[in-house]
Amino acid sequence: MPSLKDLKNRIASVKATQKITKAMKMVAAAKLRRAQEAAEAARPYSQRMSAVLANIAQAVGGDDSVPRLMTGTGKDDVHLLVVCTAERGLCGGFNSQIARFARDHARRLLAQGKTVKIYCVGKKGYDSLRREFASLIVGRTDLRDVKRVAFENADQIARTIMSMFDKGEFDVCTLFYSEFKSVISQVPTALQLIPAAADVSVANTATAAGATAVYEYEPDAGAILDDLIPRNISVQVFRALLENVAGEMGAKMSAMDSATRNAGEMINKLTLNYNRQRQAQITKELIEIISGAEAL
């Protein structure tokens, strides 16, 4: 049984930890609002970019001028998985959910006889995936020194991916991240970047609604796609990073709130144990004093 001094020291230690978790919760809550606004502001632009890409892709059809970033190599033998996670922990299962989602996808591809390569964005995803797929990791981007994610960071990652594609290092590229839904809900998501997956359903919806206008492209549609697709890849990576930041802050806020409550419960239990043991010790000393007095 721990002594009174040990219990007192443990209570003080848990209280110090509670102060830290409470402060981290407040910091995460302050950052969450800005991160959530940035993620929600990026969604319409990303969706509109996909809609424009779908309209042009539907217009050109099987034209030879369509860039390889959209048509692909014609094979799907080598897959590149770009896994975006946070740089730091203490955010519940946020990072592990993304890593598990990517890990399951990699296992399915390997079971089908495909070659898998992994590019990690974020320290936690790298640490998690290298335990099983260390030999498959071909690159890593570290954003620990970045205080606020900017488009330049996403554009650099996108350029690295496109450079690998130009060198023929993979056939299909899939982006993994967590889409922010709410403070307690972040959904692991997979998005195919290369070949660029044009959402033709957007164009079909517009046509069904009566938008049957015919567009003329200047210069030609192929030249527009040459500029639009790389930009779209950067935009999608940027959106994934923003969604991850918002999801990380939401998960961290929830995790620190739970940790603060758990610390409070532990303090109550330790305090109750301390008081009982102290009362028992006082009672024992009183009995000894009374017994000694009676003996005289």
Residue, then its C-alpha position, 0 to 999 in steps of 0.5 A: m500500500p502506498s504511503l501518504k507521501d506517495l499518494k500526496n506526490r501522485i495527486a500533485s503530479v496528476k493535477a499538474t498533468q490536468k493543467i497541461t491537458k486543459a491548456m492544450k484543449m484551450v489551444a486546440a479549440a482556438k486553432l480549430r476555428r481558424a482551421q475549420e474556416a480554412a478547410e470549409a473555404a477550400r471545399p467550394y474551390s476544390q469542388r468547382m475545380s473538379a467540375v471544370l475538369a469534368n466538363i473539359a474532359q467530357a468535351v475532349g473525350g478520347d482526344d489524343s491531346v489529353p495529357r498523360l496526367m489524365t489518361g495515365t500510362g494505360k496500366d495499373d501495376v505500380h501504385l503510389l500511396v500518398v499518406c497525409t497525417a499530422e506531425r504530432g500526436l496527442c490527438g486520439g486515433f486521428n493519425s492511426q485511422i488514416a494509417r490503418f486505412a492506407r495500410d488496408h489499401a496497401r495490403r489489398l493491392l499487394a494481395q492482387g500482385k500490384t507493386v506498392k510505393i508509399y510517400c508519407v506527408g507527416k511524421k506520425g504516418y511515417d512512424s506508423l507505416r514504416r513498422e510494416f512497410a519500411s521497404l515500400i516508403v520511397g519519400r517523405t515530407d516533413l512539415r514540423d517547421v510549418k506553423r500554418v499550411a500554405f498552398e506553396n507546401a501543397d504545390q511542392i508535394a504535388r510537384t514531387i508526385m508529378s515528377m515521379f510520374d514523369k519518370g515512370e515510377f508509378d501508374v496510379c497515385t492515391l491520396f489518403y487524408s481525413e475529411f473533417k466532419s465535426v469535432i468528434s468525427q473525421v472520416p479517412t478518405a482516399l482520392q485518386l490523383i493520377p490519372a486525374a479522376a474527372d467527376v463526370s457525374v457533375a457534368n451529367t447533373a448539370t446536363a439533366a438540369g438543363a445546362t446544355a451550353v456548348y463551350e469553345y476553348e481557347p486555346d484548345a482543350g488539351a492545352i487547357l488541361d495541361d495547365l489545369i490538371p497540375r493545378n488541380i492536383s496541387v489544389q486537392v493536396f492543399r485541401a487534404l492538408l487543410e482538412n487534416v489540420a482541422g481534423e487534427m485540432g478537433a481530435k486533439m480538443s476532444a482527446m484533451d477534454s477526455a484526458t482532463r476529465n479522466a485526470g479529475e476522476m483520478i484526483n478524486k479517487l486518489t484524494l479519497n484514498y489519501n483521506r481514508q488512509r490518513q484517517a486510519q493512521i490517525t485512528k491507529e495512533l489514537i488507539e495506541i495513545i489510549s491503550g498506553a494511558e490505560a496501561l499506566 
